[in-house]
Amino acid sequence: MSSPLPRDEDFRLKVLRGVRILDTSPEPAFDDIVRLATLICDTPIGKIGFVDQRRVWLKAKIGFGFDEVPRERSFSAHAILRSDLLLVADPLSDATFANSFLVTEIGVRFFAGIPLVTSSHQAIGVLAVMDRVPHLLAEEQIDSLQILARRLMHELEIRCKQDDQSTRQGLHLATSLRPSVTILLVEDNDNLRNLLQRTLEGVGFSVFAAADGAEALRLCQERKFTLDLVVSDIVMPRLNGIELLHRVHAARPETQFLFITGFGEQFPEIAELKYGVNVLEKPFLPSELISIVKKTLEQGNATTGTEG
């Protein structure tokens, strides 16, 4: 198994070296992006791989343990030659990929990879999801992978412009925020809820988590704690996010709200709410969540005349 080299391979490798990502330590931000990708695509395996001269080096991965694969036997070597998704629904039926390292070593039977493209139009790596059975993806899942790949590269290029100290901090998850802030996180997907809770607690927030609106409302009624912000999905069983907002505001009018959803356009009434709310569309990067949480809290401070 082999693949042709990109036409401007020497320049592409120079750009890859300039990103300063190869052989760096694992970072939760990258792990979280892979986790989001596998959740969205319902696959057990995922990776962020950067295509070096003779290897694909894995910055983050789920479903296997090694840190690099041979470039000449990789899906990624083919994916960087494309401008869009490389989808291999069944590698064993495709002579190009039947001898791929991941096919022979861990039994991959489905691959979908989006090239990671820099602002200089160089594909330096791939965000990919995989399965051990033949698979297909819906258009919405493909769109989500493309969004994650673009946002990953945007964050990575911002990071490259920082000084060495900022570079070691990861994808800008370490921001200066009030350590006393209490957040109620409401999300019915267990894996996503745990990921988001870890992200918020990682920058110093105190986080209570609930699996749906009814549980969140019970926490608000039973616990005597100051609640600064509710981060909630909209579409949930028993009590949806908008109903939860009205119920919480009846008892705690000072509480700020941030909706996270993939269905924001289905709820035009959000724009008509008398309460100030922000909306973050799924899929999003952990750094984007931190940024909009900070923005929402600052808006609340401006309204009440307090300082963070």
C-alpha positions in Angstrom: 0.0 0.0 0.0 1.4 3.4 -1.0 0.1 6.8 -1.8 1.3 9.7 -4.0 2.9 12.6 -2.3 1.2 16.1 -2.4 2.5 18.2 -5.1 4.1 20.7 -2.7 5.2 18.2 -0.1 8.4 20.0 0.9 6.5 23.2 1.7 3.7 21.2 3.4 6.3 19.6 5.7 7.8 23.0 6.5 4.3 24.3 7.5 3.8 21.2 9.7 7.1 21.8 11.5 6.0 25.5 12.0 2.9 24.4 13.9 5.2 22.8 16.5 2.8 20.0 17.3 4.8 16.9 16.6 5.8 14.8 19.6 4.1 17.1 22.1 2.5 15.7 25.2 -1.2 14.7 25.3 -3.6 17.5 26.0 -7.2 17.3 27.2 -8.4 19.8 24.6 -7.4 17.5 21.7 -8.7 14.4 23.5 -12.0 16.2 23.9 -12.3 17.0 20.2 -11.7 13.4 19.3 -14.3 12.4 21.9 -16.8 14.8 20.5 -16.2 13.5 16.9 -16.8 9.8 18.0 -19.9 10.8 19.9 -21.3 12.7 16.9 -20.5 9.8 14.5 -21.4 7.0 16.9 -18.0 5.3 16.4 -15.7 3.6 19.0 -12.4 4.8 17.4 -11.1 8.2 16.6 -7.9 10.1 16.1 -6.2 13.4 15.3 -3.1 12.5 13.3 -0.4 14.7 11.7 1.2 13.4 8.6 5.0 13.6 8.9 7.6 12.6 6.3 7.4 8.8 7.1 4.8 8.5 9.8 1.4 9.7 10.9 1.9 11.0 14.5 -1.2 10.8 16.7 -1.8 13.8 18.9 -5.0 12.2 20.3 -6.7 8.9 19.8 -9.5 6.7 21.2 -9.7 3.0 20.6 -6.0 2.0 20.3 -2.8 2.5 22.1 0.1 3.3 19.7 1.3 6.8 19.0 2.1 6.6 15.3 1.5 4.5 12.2 3.5 4.1 9.0 2.6 6.8 6.5 2.8 4.4 3.5 0.1 2.2 5.1 -2.2 4.9 6.4 -5.6 6.3 5.5 -4.3 9.7 6.4 -1.7 9.8 3.6 -4.6 9.6 1.2 -6.9 11.9 3.1 -4.5 14.9 2.9 -4.6 14.6 -0.9 -8.3 15.6 -0.8 -10.2 18.8 -0.2 -13.1 17.1 1.5 -14.0 13.9 3.4 -12.3 10.6 2.7 -14.9 8.0 3.4 -14.0 4.3 3.1 -17.1 2.4 4.0 -15.5 -1.1 3.8 -11.7 -1.1 3.5 -11.5 -4.9 2.9 -13.5 -4.4 -0.4 -11.1 -1.7 -1.5 -7.6 -2.8 -2.7 -6.2 0.6 -1.9 -6.9 0.3 1.8 -7.2 -3.5 2.5 -3.6 -3.6 3.8 -3.8 -0.4 5.8 -2.0 -0.6 9.2 -5.2 0.1 11.1 -7.1 -2.5 9.1 -4.5 -5.3 9.7 -3.6 -4.3 13.3 -6.8 -3.4 15.0 -9.5 -4.5 12.6 -10.8 -1.2 11.2 -13.6 -1.8 8.8 -14.8 1.8 8.3 -12.9 5.1 8.0 -14.0 8.7 7.7 -11.4 11.5 7.8 -11.4 15.3 7.2 -8.1 16.9 6.3 -6.8 19.5 8.7 -5.9 22.5 6.4 -3.9 25.5 7.4 -4.6 29.1 6.3 -1.8 28.6 3.8 -3.9 25.8 2.2 -1.6 23.0 3.4 -3.2 19.7 4.7 -1.0 18.8 7.7 -3.2 16.2 9.3 -6.5 14.4 9.6 -9.4 14.3 12.1 -10.9 10.8 11.7 -13.4 8.4 13.1 -13.4 4.6 12.6 -15.4 1.5 13.3 -14.8 -2.3 13.3 -17.8 -2.8 11.2 -18.7 -1.3 7.8 -20.5 2.0 8.4 -22.1 5.1 6.8 -22.4 8.7 7.9 -25.4 11.0 7.7 -24.9 14.4 6.1 -25.3 16.1 9.5 -22.4 14.0 10.9 -20.2 14.8 8.0 -21.0 18.5 8.4 -20.1 18.3 12.1 -16.8 16.6 11.4 -16.0 19.4 8.9 -16.9 22.1 11.5 -14.7 20.4 14.2 -11.8 20.2 11.8 -12.0 23.9 10.8 -12.3 25.0 14.4 -9.5 22.8 15.5 -7.2 24.4 12.9 -8.4 27.9 13.8 -7.5 27.3 17.4 -4.2 25.7 16.5 -3.1 28.6 14.4 -4.0 31.1 17.1 -2.0 29.1 19.5 1.1 29.2 17.2 1.0 33.0 17.5 1.4 33.0 21.2 4.6 32.9 23.2 6.1 29.7 24.4 4.3 29.8 27.7 0.9 30.2 26.1 1.8 27.4 23.7 2.2 25.0 26.6 -1.2 25.8 28.0 -3.2 24.0 25.2 -6.1 25.3 23.2 -6.7 28.3 25.3 -8.7 26.5 28.0 -6.8 28.2 30.8 -8.6 31.5 31.1 -8.8 33.9 34.0 -12.2 33.4 35.5 -14.0 33.9 38.8 -13.2 30.8 41.0 -16.4 31.4 42.9 -18.8 30.9 39.9 -21.3 28.1 40.3 -22.8 26.5 37.1 -25.6 24.1 36.7 -25.0 21.9 33.6 -28.0 20.2 32.1 -27.4 17.6 29.3 -29.1 14.3 28.8 -26.2 12.7 26.9 -24.1 11.1 29.6 -20.8 11.1 27.7 -21.2 14.7 26.6 -22.3 15.9 30.0 -19.2 14.3 31.6 -17.0 15.9 29.0 -18.5 19.4 29.4 -18.4 19.1 33.2 -14.7 18.2 33.1 -14.0 21.2 30.8 -15.8 23.7 33.1 -14.2 22.3 36.3 -10.8 22.4 34.6 -10.9 26.2 34.6 -12.0 26.5 38.2 -15.8 26.6 38.1 -18.0 24.8 40.6 -20.3 22.6 38.5 -23.5 20.7 39.4 -24.7 18.4 36.7 -28.2 17.1 35.8 -29.4 14.7 33.2 -32.6 16.6 32.3 -34.6 19.7 33.1 -36.7 18.1 35.9 -33.6 16.9 37.7 -32.0 20.4 37.3 -35.2 22.0 38.7 -35.1 19.7 41.7 -31.4 20.6 42.4 -32.3 24.3 42.3 -35.2 23.8 44.7 -33.3 21.5 47.1 -29.9 23.0 47.3 -29.0 26.2 49.0 -26.3 27.5 46.7 -25.8 30.7 44.7 -26.4 29.8 41.0 -24.6 32.1 38.5 -25.2 30.3 35.3 -27.3 27.4 33.8 -25.7 25.8 30.8 -28.5 23.6 29.3 -29.4 21.7 26.2 -32.9 22.7 24.8 -34.3 19.4 23.6 -34.5 17.1 26.7 -37.1 14.7 28.2 -39.6 15.7 30.9 -38.7 19.4 30.9 -37.0 21.1 28.0 -34.5 24.0 28.3 -36.9 26.8 27.6 -39.4 25.6 30.2 -36.5 25.1 32.6 -35.4 28.7 32.1 -38.9 30.1 33.0 -39.1 27.9 36.1 -35.6 28.8 37.3 -36.0 32.5 36.7 -39.2 32.5 38.7 -37.2 31.6 41.8 -33.7 32.9 40.8 -34.2 35.9 38.4 -30.5 36.8 38.6 -29.3 33.5 37.1 -27.8 33.7 33.6 -28.6 31.1 30.9 -26.6 29.6 28.1 -28.3 27.1 25.7 -26.2 24.5 23.9 -28.1 22.9 21.1 -28.0 21.6 17.5 -31.5 22.7 16.9 -31.5 26.4 17.7 -33.3 27.4 14.5 -36.3 25.3 15.7 -36.8 27.6 18.7 -37.4 31.2 17.3 -39.0 32.1 20.7 -35.4 32.3 22.2 -35.0 35.7 20.5 -38.3 36.9 22.1 -37.3 36.0 25.7 -37.2 38.9 28.0 -34.3 37.3 29.8 -30.9 37.7 28.3 -29.6 34.3 27.0 -26.8 33.1 24.8 -26.8 30.1 22.4 -23.9 27.9 21.4 -24.6 25.7 18.5 -23.3 22.1 18.5 -20.7 20.9 17.6 -18.3 23.2 19.4 -14.8 23.1 20.8 -14.1 23.1 24.6 -12.4 26.5 24.2 -15.6 27.9 22.5 -17.6 26.8 25.5 -15.2 28.5 27.9 -15.3 31.7 25.8 -19.1 32.0 25.7 -19.5 31.1 29.3 -17.1 34.0 30.2 -19.1 36.3 27.9 -22.4 35.3 29.4 -21.1 35.9 32.9 -19.7 39.3 32.0 -23.1 40.2 30.5 -24.7 39.3 33.8 -22.2 41.4 35.7 -22.9 44.4 33.5 -26.6 44.0 34.1 -26.3 43.8 37.9 -23.5 46.2 38.3 -21.2 43.6 39.9 -17.6 42.7 39.0 -16.1 39.2 38.4 
